[in-house]
Amino acid sequence: MTVVSGLRVGMARAALCLVLAACVPTPHIVHVRPAAAGIVLEEGKPVPGVELFLGKSPGNNQPCAEVGEILPVSPEGAFAWASVQEGRLTDSLINPLARRGTLTALCIRHPRQGILIGAMLFMKQDGPVSLRLDCDVARPRRGAVGPHTITPWLGQVRYCATKASG
């Protein structure tokens, strides 16, 4: 019985050492979401009744299936959202901040076409990013269009082009 207990304590210590070795106390800011401003149009004109939201689960193969934050849209089609940052006290040695990234899905609820993927945005978490998004729901885009964009899963169509704005 003592040998088994000693073995468990030894394994627990080894696991604790691995966990502690993977994290270092390094206070820092994690940039979770970029700031963005843009416009959503249809053939150059505002779309009456269009709604925008951020997908709740951008990493899944249907990033707009669940509604996250709802974004107000002006009568001219303009929209914006603020960046999100979080303070952290430790960083991972295995997956450090400089290598981590995050996804943001801009979703468009069109009155006639239903839910569309506006953009799938990828950004590194180690610095702030500001983006300009130009969306035209009459012109689907395939492949990456602009900085910080990725192609959605299964070749899903997107409608926004991005530009870094600062």
C-alpha positions as CSV (number, residue, x, y, z in Angstrom):
1,M,0.0,0.0,0.0
2,T,2.9,2.4,0.8
3,V,4.5,1.8,-2.6
4,V,1.3,2.6,-4.4
5,S,0.8,5.8,-2.4
6,G,4.4,6.8,-3.0
7,L,4.0,6.2,-6.7
8,R,0.8,8.4,-6.8
9,V,2.5,11.2,-4.9
10,G,5.5,11.0,-7.3
11,M,3.2,11.1,-10.3
12,A,1.3,14.0,-8.9
13,R,4.5,16.0,-8.3
14,A,5.7,15.2,-11.8
15,A,2.4,16.4,-13.3
16,L,2.5,19.6,-11.2
17,C,6.0,20.3,-12.4
18,L,5.0,19.9,-16.0
19,V,2.0,22.3,-15.5
20,L,4.2,24.8,-13.8
21,A,6.9,24.5,-16.4
22,A,4.4,25.3,-19.2
23,C,3.3,28.6,-17.6
24,V,5.5,31.6,-16.6
25,P,4.3,34.6,-14.7
26,T,4.3,37.3,-17.4
27,P,1.6,40.0,-17.1
28,H,0.4,40.9,-20.6
29,I,-2.5,42.0,-22.7
30,V,-4.2,39.5,-25.0
31,H,-6.0,41.0,-28.0
32,V,-9.0,38.8,-28.3
33,R,-10.9,40.7,-31.1
34,P,-9.9,43.4,-33.6
35,A,-11.6,46.8,-33.9
36,A,-13.5,47.1,-37.1
37,A,-15.6,49.5,-39.1
38,G,-17.2,49.0,-42.4
39,I,-20.2,49.2,-44.6
40,V,-22.6,46.5,-45.9
41,L,-24.3,47.2,-49.3
42,E,-26.0,45.4,-52.1
43,E,-24.8,46.6,-55.5
44,G,-23.6,49.9,-54.0
45,K,-26.9,50.6,-52.1
46,P,-27.8,50.2,-48.4
47,V,-29.9,47.0,-47.7
48,P,-33.1,47.8,-45.8
49,G,-33.6,45.4,-43.0
50,V,-30.1,43.9,-43.0
51,E,-28.8,42.8,-39.6
52,L,-25.2,42.0,-38.5
53,F,-23.8,39.9,-35.7
54,L,-20.7,38.2,-34.6
55,G,-20.8,34.4,-34.7
56,K,-20.8,32.9,-31.2
57,S,-18.6,29.9,-32.3
58,P,-16.4,31.1,-35.1
59,G,-14.1,28.1,-35.0
60,N,-16.9,25.6,-36.0
61,N,-17.8,24.8,-39.6
62,Q,-21.0,26.8,-39.3
63,P,-19.7,30.0,-37.7
64,C,-23.0,31.9,-38.0
65,A,-25.2,29.2,-36.6
66,E,-25.3,30.9,-33.2
67,V,-25.7,34.6,-32.6
68,G,-23.1,36.4,-30.5
69,E,-22.9,40.1,-30.2
70,I,-25.5,42.0,-32.4
71,L,-24.0,45.0,-34.3
72,P,-26.1,48.1,-35.1
73,V,-26.2,49.1,-38.7
74,S,-26.9,52.7,-39.8
75,P,-29.5,53.5,-42.5
76,E,-26.5,54.0,-44.8
77,G,-25.2,50.5,-44.1
78,A,-22.3,51.6,-41.8
79,F,-21.3,49.4,-38.8
80,A,-18.4,49.2,-36.3
81,W,-17.3,47.3,-33.2
82,A,-14.7,47.9,-30.6
83,S,-11.6,45.7,-30.0
84,V,-11.6,43.4,-27.0
85,Q,-8.5,42.9,-24.8
86,E,-7.9,41.0,-21.6
87,G,-5.2,41.2,-19.0
88,R,-3.5,38.0,-18.2
89,L,-0.9,37.2,-15.5
90,T,0.7,34.2,-17.0
91,D,1.8,33.0,-20.4
92,S,2.3,29.6,-21.9
93,L,5.8,28.4,-22.8
94,I,4.2,25.7,-25.1
95,N,1.9,28.1,-26.9
96,P,3.2,31.6,-26.3
97,L,1.2,34.8,-27.0
98,A,3.3,35.6,-30.1
99,R,2.1,32.4,-31.7
100,R,-1.6,32.4,-30.7
101,G,-4.4,33.7,-32.8
102,T,-8.1,34.2,-32.6
103,L,-11.1,34.0,-35.0
104,T,-13.9,36.4,-35.4
105,A,-16.9,35.7,-37.7
106,L,-18.9,38.6,-39.1
107,C,-22.4,37.3,-40.0
108,I,-25.0,39.0,-42.2
109,R,-28.7,38.3,-41.8
110,H,-30.1,39.4,-45.2
111,P,-33.9,39.9,-45.5
112,R,-34.1,37.8,-48.6
113,Q,-30.9,35.6,-48.7
114,G,-30.9,34.5,-45.1
115,I,-27.7,34.2,-43.0
116,L,-24.5,34.9,-44.9
117,I,-20.8,34.8,-43.8
118,G,-19.5,38.3,-44.1
119,A,-16.0,37.6,-43.1
120,M,-13.8,35.1,-41.2
121,L,-11.1,37.2,-39.5
122,F,-7.9,35.8,-38.0
123,M,-5.6,37.9,-35.9
124,K,-2.6,37.3,-33.7
125,Q,-3.3,38.0,-30.0
126,D,0.0,39.9,-29.3
127,G,-1.0,43.3,-30.8
128,P,-4.0,45.4,-31.6
129,V,-5.5,45.4,-35.1
130,S,-8.0,47.8,-36.7
131,L,-9.8,46.7,-39.8
132,R,-12.0,48.2,-42.5
133,L,-14.6,45.9,-44.0
134,D,-16.3,46.5,-47.3
135,C,-19.2,44.1,-47.8
136,D,-21.4,43.7,-50.9
137,V,-24.0,41.0,-50.5
138,A,-24.5,41.0,-54.3
139,R,-20.8,40.0,-54.9
140,P,-19.7,36.7,-53.2
141,R,-16.0,36.3,-52.7
142,R,-14.0,33.1,-52.5
143,G,-10.6,32.6,-50.9
144,A,-8.8,35.1,-48.7
145,V,-9.6,38.7,-49.4
146,G,-7.3,41.1,-47.5
147,P,-5.2,41.0,-44.4
148,H,-6.3,39.0,-41.4
149,T,-8.9,37.0,-43.4
150,I,-9.1,33.2,-43.8
151,T,-11.1,31.0,-46.1
152,P,-14.1,29.6,-44.3
153,W,-14.5,25.8,-43.9
154,L,-15.7,23.8,-46.8
155,G,-15.2,26.7,-49.2
156,Q,-18.1,28.7,-47.8
157,V,-18.7,32.0,-49.5
158,R,-17.9,35.3,-47.9
159,Y,-19.0,38.8,-48.8
160,C,-16.5,41.3,-47.2
161,A,-13.1,42.5,-48.2
162,T,-10.8,43.7,-45.5
163,K,-8.1,46.3,-45.2
164,A,-5.9,47.1,-42.2
165,S,-6.8,50.6,-41.2
166,G,-4.0,51.4,-38.8
